[in-house]
Amino acid sequence: MTNIRLRGFDSPAQMREYLEEVDDADRAVDSRQEETAMVGAVKELRAQIEGLRRQLEDVPRQEPETTKRGSGWLRIVATITISIALGRIVGRV
């Protein structure tokens, strides 16, 4: 290890303790900055969500195509049923 002069410290243990305190303070500042950044990001996302909700409200509501003209499958089933019924009637005559 490098020989560091201990100016202002009585022992190497005291210097290590001081350096640990400085590191802890740096970590606390970093975590506060990260928290502030996250809060800002959350506010920005909420604003974007609100904007999207407003845009969604402006979109006109449209009924699905199947409800306007009736269900495609329902038409097919009805056609088959009528064909079978007419075939039986014609077969009897």
N, C-alpha and C positions, 0 to 999 in steps of 0.2 A: 504494500500500500504506500501511497505517497505520504511523506512526512509533512503534515500541515501544522503550521504554528498556531498555538492556542492563545492568541491575543485576547485578553478580556475574560478568559475562562480559567477556572482553577484546576480543572482536570479534563481528560478526554471524555469521561462519562458526562460531565456537565455540557460539553460541546455537543455530544450525541443527542442529549435530551433536548437541547435548544434546536438542533436540526430537525428532530422529529416533530417538535412544535411548529416549526416553519412549514414542514411538509403537510401537517394536518391542516394548517391555515390555508395553504394553497389548494388542498383538496376541497375544503369547505367553500372557497371562492369558486372553484371549478363547478362544484355541484349546484351552487346558486345560479351560476351562469347557464348551466344546462337546464335547470328548472325554468328560468326566465325564457330561454329559447323555446322550451316545450310549451309553455303557457302561450307564447306568441303564436306558435304553430297551431295550437288548438283553437285559438281565436280566429286565425285565418281560415282554418278548415270549417269552423262553424259559419263564418261569413259566406264561404263558398256553398255550403249546404243550403243556407237560407236563400242565396241567389238561385240555386237550382230549383228550390221549391217554388219560388216566384215564377220562374220560367215554366215549370210544369203546370202551374195554375193557369198560365196564359194559353197553353195548348188546348184547342177545342176538343171536347169529348166526342168520340166517334163510336158508334156501335160496331161491333165486329160484323164482317160481311155475312157470316152465317146466319145471324139473327135478322138481317134485313131481308134476305131472300128465302129463308128457311134453310134447314140443314140439308146438306148434300146427301148424306146417308139416308135421311128420312125420305127424300124424294126417290132414291133408288129402291128402298124397301117398299114404298107405296106402289111404284111402277111394277115391281115383281109380283106383288100381291094382286094387283088388278089384272095383270097378264094371266096369272094362274086361275083366277076366278073366271075371267072371260073364256079361257081355254076349256074349263070344265063345262061352262054353259054351252059353248059351241059344240063340245063333244057329245052332249046329250041330245042335241037337236038333230 
